[in-house]
């Protein structure tokens, strides 16, 4: 059971990190478009 929780938490962390990087790329583009 603990391995499952660890796996899910790890996957979630990787997913959040990827999304965060994408957002960091998107925001400057959006700011550039609106200016």
C-alpha atoms as a printed R data frame, in Angstrom:
   type eleno elety resid chain resno      x      y       z
1  ATOM     1    CA   UNK     A     1  0.000  0.000   0.000
2  ATOM     2    CA   UNK     A     2  2.773  2.446   0.872
3  ATOM     3    CA   UNK     A     3  4.505  1.726  -2.450
4  ATOM     4    CA   UNK     A     4  1.309  2.642  -4.289
5  ATOM     5    CA   UNK     A     5  0.995  5.945  -2.421
6  ATOM     6    CA   UNK     A     6  4.657  6.705  -3.139
7  ATOM     7    CA   UNK     A     7  4.185  5.883  -6.828
8  ATOM     8    CA   UNK     A     8  1.090  8.084  -7.131
9  ATOM     9    CA   UNK     A     9  2.758 10.970  -5.305
10 ATOM    10    CA   UNK     A    10  5.834 10.643  -7.511
11 ATOM    11    CA   UNK     A    11  3.755 10.596 -10.710
12 ATOM    12    CA   UNK     A    12  1.745 13.590  -9.542
13 ATOM    13    CA   UNK     A    13  4.926 15.510  -8.735
14 ATOM    14    CA   UNK     A    14  6.354 14.791 -12.191
15 ATOM    15    CA   UNK     A    15  3.094 15.873 -13.811
16 ATOM    16    CA   UNK     A    16  2.909 19.113 -11.815
17 ATOM    17    CA   UNK     A    17  6.552 19.875 -12.660
18 ATOM    18    CA   UNK     A    18  5.840 19.417 -16.391
19 ATOM    19    CA   UNK     A    19  2.716 21.576 -16.268
20 ATOM    20    CA   UNK     A    20  4.575 24.239 -14.284
21 ATOM    21    CA   UNK     A    21  7.334 24.382 -16.923
22 ATOM    22    CA   UNK     A    22  4.712 24.671 -19.688
23 ATOM    23    CA   UNK     A    23  2.956 27.501 -17.824
24 ATOM    24    CA   UNK     A    24  6.280 29.297 -17.345
25 ATOM    25    CA   UNK     A    25  6.782 29.133 -21.125
26 ATOM    26    CA   UNK     A    26  3.209 30.179 -21.921
27 ATOM    27    CA   UNK     A    27  2.913 33.227 -19.659
28 ATOM    28    CA   UNK     A    28  5.715 35.258 -21.348
29 ATOM    29    CA   UNK     A    29  4.160 34.441 -24.733
30 ATOM    30    CA   UNK     A    30  0.742 35.646 -23.530
31 ATOM    31    CA   UNK     A    31  2.274 38.812 -22.081
32 ATOM    32    CA   UNK     A    32  4.088 39.399 -25.375
33 ATOM    33    CA   UNK     A    33  0.823 39.015 -27.295
34 ATOM    34    CA   UNK     A    34 -1.194 41.355 -25.053
35 ATOM    35    CA   UNK     A    35  1.390 44.160 -25.133
